[in-house]
Amino acid sequence: MIFPPFLPLSLWSWLERLGGVGLILLGLIDNSPIPLPGSMDALLIILAAHQKGWWWYYAIMATIGGIAGAYGGFVLGHKEGKQALEKKISRKKAEKVYKKFDKGGFWTLFIGALLPPPVPFSPFPIAAGALNYSRRNLVLAVGSARAIRYFGLAFLARIYSTEIFGFFRNYEKPLFWALIGLAAAGGVAALIWIWTRKREGKPVIPQPKDKDKRAA
């Protein structure tokens, strides 16, 4: 069985058995505080390659999952404001996201939703909510971008299903250990960053008072 190493095998098997519904649930999980980069793409490819006649159905369900996950981030940002985003990423990165929305919110969401992993997307819906962006435009931007991405992936999975499974059978173990290594390196980098912040006397998570200063 092919599954991402950052997902428990039991959870991955359950999502795979659910099929299209599993894609919607994974869309919600992927936009949670612990994102799972590439999981939606991997599950979509596997499902579309297994059941080639239903590739379009899985693409639709993945698109719905992507919209649902983005809307969850939007609601979080709308409820907690900019602090919700600054808990997820650094202040410097948050500022860049805000500036992108100033230049064009629709295309910021569209391009972010269209780009594949490892480009993170979850900060953008949170920023949209914090900045009181239009819900309708959020759904249009994310929905159209995810539809292009997921229909393209599902169609390619339908055509190249034999090659896809042959590749994973031959390289599953190297891919597994490579991803484990990347995850470990990311964890070490995060610990070093936290240790450095604490050593410099800076907060790891921005405090509410910092948000008030920004608003002033």
LOPABA-581696 format. One record per residue (C-alpha): residue in one letter; x, y, z. Coordinates in steps of 0.1 Angstrom, whole numbers, padded with zeros to 4 digits, always signed. Layout:
N
AXYZ ...
END
This chain:
216
M+0000+0000+0000 I+0012+0035-0008 F+0008+0061+0019 P+0026+0093+0030 P+0049+0086+0060 F+0035+0116+0079 L+0001+0100+0081 P-0007+0070+0104 L-0013+0039+0082 S-0046+0033+0099 L-0058+0068+0091 W-0046+0066+0055 S-0063+0033+0050 W-0095+0046+0064 L-0095+0077+0042 E-0087+0055+0011 R-0116+0033+0019 L-0139+0063+0022 G-0130+0074-0014 G-0145+0107-0023 V-0157+0114+0012 G-0122+0108+0024 L-0109+0135+0001 I-0133+0160+0017 L-0122+0150+0052 L-0085+0152+0042 G-0091+0187+0029 L-0103+0198+0063 I-0074+0180+0081 D-0048+0195+0057 N-0059+0230+0067 S-0058+0222+0104 P-0030+0235+0127 I-0009+0204+0116 P-0010+0205+0078 L-0002+0174+0057 P+0015+0187+0025 G+0009+0166-0005 S-0016+0142+0011 M-0046+0154-0009 D-0027+0151-0042 A-0014+0116-0032 L-0048+0103-0022 L-0065+0118-0053 I-0039+0102-0076 I-0042+0068-0060 L-0080+0068-0061 A-0082+0080-0097 A-0056+0055-0108 H-0074+0026-0091 Q-0108+0035-0105 K-0101+0052-0138 G-0137+0055-0148 W-0144+0077-0117 W-0115+0101-0121 W-0138+0131-0126 Y-0158+0122-0094 Y-0127+0121-0073 A-0115+0154-0088 I-0149+0170-0079 M-0147+0157-0043 A-0111+0168-0039 T-0121+0203-0051 I-0149+0204-0026 G-0125+0193+0001 G-0101+0220-0008 I-0128+0247-0007 A-0141+0233+0027 G-0106+0234+0042 A-0099+0269+0029 Y-0132+0281+0043 G-0123+0267+0077 G-0091+0287+0077 F-0111+0318+0066 V-0135+0314+0095 L-0106+0310+0119 G-0089+0342+0106 H-0122+0361+0107 K-0128+0351+0143 E-0093+0356+0158 G-0080+0383+0134 K-0044+0387+0124 Q-0033+0369+0156 A-0045+0337+0141 L-0021+0339+0112 E+0008+0352+0134 K+0004+0321+0155 K+0009+0299+0124 I+0038+0317+0107 S+0063+0344+0117 R+0055+0381+0118 K+0078+0387+0088 K+0060+0361+0066 A+0026+0374+0077 E+0035+0409+0066 K+0044+0395+0031 V+0010+0377+0030 Y-0008+0410+0039 K+0011+0429+0012 K+0001+0403-0014 F-0036+0408-0005 D-0032+0445-0008 K-0020+0440-0044 G-0049+0416-0053 G-0067+0392-0030 F-0083+0371-0056 W-0051+0363-0075 T-0032+0357-0043 L-0057+0330-0033 F-0060+0316-0068 I-0022+0312-0074 G-0017+0299-0038 A-0044+0273-0043 L-0030+0263-0077 L+0006+0258-0067 P+0016+0222-0057 P+0034+0212-0024 P+0056+0221-0007 V+0042+0256-0012 P+0020+0263+0019 F-0015+0275+0012 S-0032+0275+0046 P-0019+0310+0057 F-0037+0326+0028 P-0074+0317+0038 I-0065+0327+0073 A-0052+0361+0061 A-0084+0365+0040 G-0106+0360+0070 A-0084+0383+0092 L-0086+0411+0065 N-0124+0406+0061 Y-0121+0395+0025 S-0152+0385+0005 R-0164+0350+0012 R-0178+0347-0023 N-0145+0357-0039 L-0127+0332-0016 V-0148+0303-0028 L-0145+0314-0065 A-0107+0318-0063 V-0100+0286-0043 G-0126+0266-0062 S-0114+0275-0097 A-0077+0270-0088 R-0083+0237-0070 A-0105+0224-0099 I-0078+0231-0124 R-0052+0214-0102 Y-0072+0184-0092 F-0089+0177-0125 G-0054+0178-0141 L-0040+0154-0115 A-0069+0130-0117 F-0069+0129-0155 L-0031+0122-0156 A-0036+0095-0129 R-0062+0079-0151 I-0039+0078-0181 Y-0007+0068-0164 S-0020+0046-0137 T+0003+0016-0146 E+0034+0038-0146 I+0024+0055-0113 F+0020+0023-0094 G+0051+0008-0110 F+0071+0038-0099 F+0059+0036-0063 R+0065-0001-0061 N+0101+0004-0072 Y+0109+0035-0051 E+0086+0033-0021 K+0113+0026+0005 P+0137+0054-0008 L+0108+0078-0009 F+0097+0068+0025 W+0131+0074+0041 A+0137+0106+0021 L+0104+0121+0034 I+0113+0109+0070 G+0146+0127+0066 L+0130+0159+0055 A+0105+0158+0083 A+0133+0152+0108 A+0153+0181+0094 G+0123+0203+0096 G+0118+0193+0132 V+0154+0201+0141 A+0152+0235+0123 A+0120+0243+0143 L+0137+0234+0176 I+0167+0255+0168 W+0145+0285+0159 I+0125+0282+0191 W+0158+0279+0212 T+0172+0310+0194 R+0141+0330+0201 K+0141+0321+0237 R+0178+0328+0241 E+0172+0363+0226 G+0143+0369+0249 K+0118+0370+0221 P+0083+0353+0222 V+0079+0322+0201 I+0042+0332+0195 P+0034+0369+0191 Q+0014+0382+0221 P-0021+0399+0218 K-0005+0433+0228 D+0017+0431+0196 K-0015+0429+0176 D-0029+0460+0193 K+0003+0479+0185 R-0001+0470+0148 A-0037+0482+0148 A-0027+0515+0163 
END
